[in-house]
Amino acid sequence: MTAVERVPVLIVGGAVSGLTLAAFLAHHGVRCLLVERREHLSQHPRMNDIGPRTMELLRVLGLHDRVRQLDEDRESSILRVDTLAGRERDRFRMGGPAEFGGLTPEKQVWCDQDQLEPVLRDRAVELGAELRFHTELTDFEHDERQVRAELREGGTGYRSTVIADYLIACDGSGSAVREALGVGYAGPGLLALQAGILFRADLTTALRGRSFVLCLVDDLEAVNSGLRLTVLLQRNLNRWTLSVPHDPEADAALSAPRCAELIRRAVGIPDLDVEVLGVDIWQMRALLAGSFRRGRVFLVGDAAKTLPPTGGYGGNSGIDDAHNLAWKLAAVLAGTAGPGLLDSYELERKPVAQLLIEDSVVRAGMLLAGAAEGGSHQPADRPGKADICLGYRYHLGALIPEQPDNGAPTEDPRTPTGRPGTRAAHVVLARDGRELSTLDLFGSDFVLLTGSAGGSWEHAAAETAVVVHRIATSGPGLIDVHGRWAEAYGVTESGAVLVRPDGFIAWRSRSAADPPEDSLGTVLRTILAQPVSSSVR
């Protein structure tokens, strides 16, 4: 007889998105089961750019210090060379302190995916999530009440059934769950087929003291041989990746000698001693799912969209997806929100995915052209990386929008507006002589920020489950160190800003409302998709 177990949330896929979702669900007190068909975590260092927004989210999980310890600080530079040891033809920066400085308490961190995943796994388990590797989802069905999933253990063949309230597909760009749902996957499609050769070598002579994120190699022999996009990426743990175009017919098996030959050509040292660690064949694609949800089944990360690596958005956006969905699932499962709250996941995350695809494709086109023609700089008509990473906006969803709205997909995080649908800005505060960020106030509950004249809001929030923080320029409690908070959030000292558990602004009142209890209660019921007669506690 097949064993049957029940769990609120079943996660399919144990890479970055799935592990992050498991950790955030457990952080919110939701019991979840993650299954992954592979026996082990990722063995190849694919993702390596941990953006500052992701670091802010890892801060909520208490992981920012652990990940920082893995960082091998390097310049956020992109080089263009004939060979690494040869002529340097161009150099520009993307991200780093010049881009993000002062906008966040966190920094851009260089940490490879095979280093990050164990940290996420361990934290998910610490918080109470159950993870089962070498366990495959073989079939599922769903209706308006539940999801019924069939699992098979890879080692023993043992079969079991899981009944879940929700199933979350984090099973990558080739998502079997998405295909079973019949959800389309469309967009620019395949941009390039690449082979990532992971290796170790002493490149001290070729580097000449330089540090970089990636290096475009324009070696003429490689270009004339059809190797139009040759990229050298600096990794952690004294590792490097050489990414070269892959022809399945010509290079059916990339042997170690062939890999070493390509590495020596790109570096420009014919007798370089090379240790080839592995080869990862991957597709540079840009695709977007037609829907991020079907009933009780949701798509997260690469299952919902596939991005070219240009821009470094892929893994980071999957973590954003997981963070956005986790608190909403927790609220619905706890009965504090209506099921309609879950509709906001696609309303919010799909437009952001479209923005990231558009930007990544532009950057990929520049990269593909730049390897041969030199067009590698940031286009003047595109949002900067800080605008995209920290300034993306939600126009519809779990928020009370303000009008007029110009519909811009991003805002400049250097001049935050405090509008609903934007990330709550980082403002330096102090409490009991210790500095902290406004971001440290968010992560578990709805938070109401108000100023020194916001006593009425404090009384109003007492009728709800909202946590209130009053920010003043002096006195006990939270101190606005630089006098920025009211301007950054677009309110007066008697106004209030409601911030969601994911650190996004849901609503604001620029000044005191009369009566504040009615205003705040109505806002919460609307955002949480509660019936009008329900309590906001």
N, C-alpha and C positions, 0 to 999 in steps of 0.2 A: 504494500500500500504506500502511495506517495505521501510523504510528510507535507503538511500544510502549516505555514506560519504567517502571522500578520505583522505588518509594520506600517507606520504612517507614510513613510517615503522610501521608495526603492530607487537607487541611483545606478544607472548602467554606464560604466566607464570609469577607470581609475587613474586617469592622467590628471593634469593640472586642474581642469574645470571640475571634474568629479570629486577630487580630493578636497578642493576648496569648498564646494557645496556641502560636502559631508561635515567639514569643520564648522561652517557657519550655521548649519541646521543644528548641530550639537550645541553650539554656542547659544542658540536660542531655545534650547531645551527640547528639540524635536528628535525623537528616536528615528534613526535611519539605517538602512542597509545599503552598502555599496558593493556591487559585483563587477569584477574585471576578468575577462577571459585570459589575459596574459598571466604568467606565473609571477612576473616581477614588474617593478616600476620601470620607467623609461631608461634605456641603456645608452641613449645618445643625447648629447647636450643641445637640443634643438633651440628652445627658447632661452635667451640669455639676458634680455633687456627687461629688468623688473622696474617698471615705471613708478614715479612718485605717487600716483593715485593708488596703484596696487600696494605700495608700501604703507599708505595710509590705512588700507583695508587690513593688511597683515598686522598693523598696529592694534586694531580692534581685537584680533586673536592673540595678541601678546607675542607675535612672531617677528616683529621688526628687528629686534636686537639679534635674534638667531640668524636672520637672513643677512643682516649687515656684516656679521662675522664671516660670511662666505664671500663677501664682495672683494674682488681684486681691482681696486680703484684704477681706472684708466681714463684717458682723455676721450671725450665724446666726439672723436674726429673720424671723418671718412677721407681716405686718401685715394688718389688715382695715380697709378704708376705704370711705367713700362714693365718692370719687374720690381719686386720688393727691394732687391739689392741695387736696382738701377735708378733711372731718373724718376723723381716725383713730379708729376705734371699738374696736380691740383690738390687742394685740401679745403675742407669746410667742416663746420661743427653742426651737430644736431642734438638738441637736448642738453643735459648737463647743468651745472650751476648757472651758467649764463642764461639759460632758458627758464629754469624753474626756481632760481634763488629767491627766497623771501615769500614764495607763494604757498609753501607747505612746510611742516616741520620735518618732512622726510626728504629723501634724495633718490635720484635714479641709481639703481644698484645693478652691478653686473654679476649675475649668478646664473649658472647654467641649469637647464631644466632637470637634469639628472642629479643636481644638488638640491634644488627646490622641492621636488616631489617627496623625498623622505621627510623633510621638515613638515610639509602639509599632512602627510600620512600620520606621522607621530602625533601631531596636535589633534587631528580628528579623533584618533583613538583615545588620547588623553581626555578629550571632552565627552567621550561616550559613544562615538559612532562605531558601527560594526562594519569591517571591511573583509571581503572574501575574494582573494585572488584565485586565478585558475578556475573561475566559476563563470559559466556562460549563460546569458539569456537566450533560450532557444525559441520561445514563443510568448506572446502575450495577447490578451484581449481586454477591452475596457468598455465600460458603460457609464451611465450617469452617477453610479454609486461607488464604483471601485475599479481597480486594475487587478487582473489575475495574470501572474507571470510564472512561466515554467523555467526552471534553472537546471543546469547540469554541471557537476564538478568534473573538471578536466582529468584529474588523476584517477579517480575511482569510477567515473561514469554515473555516480549517484545522482538521482533526480529528485527535485523537490518543487513545491509550489509556494509562491508568496502572494498573499493578498495585501495590496497596498492601497492607501487613499490616493496616492499620486506616484507616477513613474516619471523620472527625469532622465532624459537621454543626454549623456555626456560622452558618447561613443565615437566622437571624431567626425571628420569630414565625410567619411564613407558610412555614416550612421545607418546601421541596419534598422534601428527603431524608426528613423525618419522615412526610410524606404517602405517599411511595413505600414506606416500611416498613410502613405501615398502623397506625402508633401513634396512638392516640386523644389528643385534646387537650380536656380538660374543666375545668369550674370555673364561677365566677360569670359569666364571659363579658364581654360589652360593658357597660361602665359609663357611658361617654360618648364622643361623637364630637367631636373638637376640631380647630380650625384654629389653628396656631401662626404668628403673624405676626411675622417678624423685622424689626426696624427700628432706625434711629438717630434720635435727637432730643435736643435739649438739655432735660433735665428738671430742671435745677438749681432753678428756682423751685418746682416741684411737690414736689421731694424735701425741701426745707427742712433740708438737712444730714443726712437720714436715710440709712441703708444697710439693705438687707434681702436675703433669699434670694428670697422671693416675696411678692406682695401680692394679697390677695383684694379684688376691687372689687365693691362692693354698690350701684353707681349705680342708683337706682330706675328710671330710664328704661330702662336695660339689662335689669334684672330683669323689668320689665313687658313688654319686647319679647321675652322668652323667653331672654335671655342670662343664664342662671342661674349659670353657672360662668365667671367672667371673672377671669383670673389674669395678673398682670404679673410677669415674671421678669427679674431683673437678670442680664445676661450680661457677658462680658469684651469687650475691644476696643471699648468705648463702644457696645455693642449691647444691645437689649432684645427680649424676646419677649412679645407679648400673646397669650394663649391664650383663645379664645372658643369656645362651642359652635358646631358646624357642621351646617347643614342642607343636604345635597347638592342638594335640590330648590330651596330658596330661594336658596342661595348656590352655584349651579353653578360660577361663576367669581368668586372673590373679587378684584375689580379693585383696583388701587392706590388709587383714590379711596375705595372702600368700606373698605379696610383703614385708610386714614388717618382716616376718619370714626370708626371704632371705637376707634382709638388715642386720638384727641382726647377722645372721650367718657370713656374709662377714666381718662385723665390729668386731665381736668377743665379743659383749656385749649382753648377753641374754635378759636383761631387758631395752634395749635402747628405749627411747621415740621417735617414728618415726611419721612424717607426710608425707603420700604418696600424691604427687601432680599430678601424672599422669603416664601413661604407653605408651610407643611408641614401637610398634613392627616393626622391620626393618631387612632388608636382607643385609648381608655383601657380596657384589658382585663385580666382576671385569669384565666389558664388554666394548667393543668399537664398535661404529657405523661404518659400512662399508664405509660410506661417510658422510661428514659434510655439504654437500650441494646438493640440487637438484634444478637446475634452479634458481628461485628467492626465494627459501626457504632455510634457514640455521638452523643448529642445534648448540646450545650453552649450555655449562655446562653439567649437568647430562643427557640431551637429546642426547649429543654426546658421552659421556663416563661415566661409573659409576665406582668409585674407592672405595676400602675399606677405612675406616677412618684412618688406620695405615699410619702415615706420615703426616696426616693433610692436604692433598693436594686438597681434593674434592672441597669445596667451594672456596678456593683460585684459583684453576685452572679455575673455572667457571667465576670468576671475570677477570682473564687474558684473557679468550676467548672473553668476552664482550668488553674489552678494545681494543683487537686486531682488532675486527670487526668494532667497532664504527667509528674509524677515516676513515676506508676504505669506508664504506657506505656513510659517509659524503662527502668524496672527489668525489665519483662517482655521487652522487645526485647533487652536486654542479657543476658538469661538468669539474672539474679540473683533473679528472682521468678517464681513460677508464674503461669499465665494466670488462676487464680482470684483473684489480687489485683485484677484489673479489675472483679470483681463488687462490690468495695467502693465504686466510684464512685457507683452509684445508691443503695446502702445509706446512704451518707453524705450525698450532696447532695440527694436527693429530699425527705427530711424537712425539711431546711433551706429548700428551695424552698417547701414547704407553709407553713412558719412565716412566710416573707416574704410570701407571698400573703395569708395571714390578716391580718397586720399592715397590709399595704398597702391591703387592702380596707376595713379599719376606718378607716384614715386617709382613704381616698378618700371614704367615706361621710360622715365628719366635714367634709371639704372641700366636698363637694357640698351638705351641709346648711348648713355655715358661711357659704357665700357669701350665703345668703338668711336664715339664722336665727341665725348666730353661734356654732355649736358647733364651735370650731376648736382647742380645747386637747387636750393629750395625755391619753388616757383613763387613769384611775387604775389600772384592772385589767389594763393591758397592760405588757409589759416595756419598759423605757426603750431609747432608741436605742443606747446603749453596750452594753447587755445583748445586743441583737440583732446588732450589728456586730462586737463583740469577744467576746461570751460565748456564742455558739451552740455547741451540743454535738453530737458524733457518738456515738450509742449502740451502733451496730453498724458493722462495717467492718474496716479494717486497724488493729486495736487489740485489746488484751486488757482487756475490761471488768471493772470492779470492782463487787462487790455489798456491801451493798444499793445500789440506784439508784432514786431517786424518779421517774425518767423525765422530769424537767423539760427542756424544749427549750433553755433557756438557763441560764447562771449569771451572777452579778454579777461582772464583771471587776475590781471594786474589792476583792473578797475571793476571789481565785482559790483553787481547791481542789487543782489539780494532778492531777485525775482523768484517766485515759485518755479520749480523745475531746474534750478541751478544748484551746483554744489555749494554747500555752506562754506563760506570763506574761512581760511586760517587767519585768526587774530591772536596775538600773544596776550595771554592773561596771566595773572598771578593769584595764588591763594596760599595764605600762611607763609609768605616769603618764597614760595616755589613757583617757578614759571611752568605754564602749561599752554596748550593750544585749545581754541574752541573745539577743534576736532576731537579732543580727548573727552568731550562731554557727550559724544554721540556713540551709538553702536548697539544698544540693546533696546531702548525705549524711544517713544516720541519725546522730544525735548522742546520746551518753550523757553526761548531766550527773551528777556525783557530788560529794560534799563532801570536806572535809579528811581524813576517815577512810575514804575510799572507794578505797584502794589496790587492794583485791582486785578491784574492778570494772575498774580500769584493766588489770590483768593478764588478766582474762576477755575483755575487748574486743580484746585483741591477737590472739585467734584468729578475729576477724571483720573485716569492712570498716567497722565502726562507728568514728566519730571520738569520742574521749573528751576531756571538759573537766572538770578538777577545780576547784572553786570554794572559796576559803577566805577567811577574814577578814583574813589578813595573809600576808606572805611573797611569794615570786616567783609568777608566773603570774596567774591570774584572781582578782581581789579583789572580794568582795561589799561594795560601798561602804556600803550602808545596813543590812547584816545581814538581808536579806529573803529570800534565795533559797530556803533550806530551808523556811521557812513558806509561801512562795508556791507551792512545788511539792509540799508535803505530805510531806516526807521528813526523816529525820535526817541527820547528817553522814556516816553510813556507808551511807545509802541511795543509790538511783540512779533516774534518770528517762530513759527512751528517747524521743527526739523525732524525728519523721519529717522528711523533707526539706521538707514543707509547713508545718513549725512547729507541728504538732499532736502532743500527747502520745499515744504508742502504748502505753506500759506504764510501770509504776514498781514499785520495791521500796522500801518505806519504810525498811528497814534492810538490813544486809548479808545476803546469801543464802549458803547452804552446800550444794554448791559453786557459786559464781557462774557458772562456765563453763557448766555444764549449764543453769542457769536462763536465762541470756542467749541461749544457742544455741537452746533450745526456743522462746523468745519470738520470736526473729527468724524461725525457720522457720514458725511459725504465722502471723505477720503477713504475711510475704511469700508465703504459700501454697506453700511449698516441700515436696517430698516429705520424709518423715522421714529418709531416708538421705542427703539432699543436704547439701553443705557450705554454711555460712552466709557464706562469704567472697564 
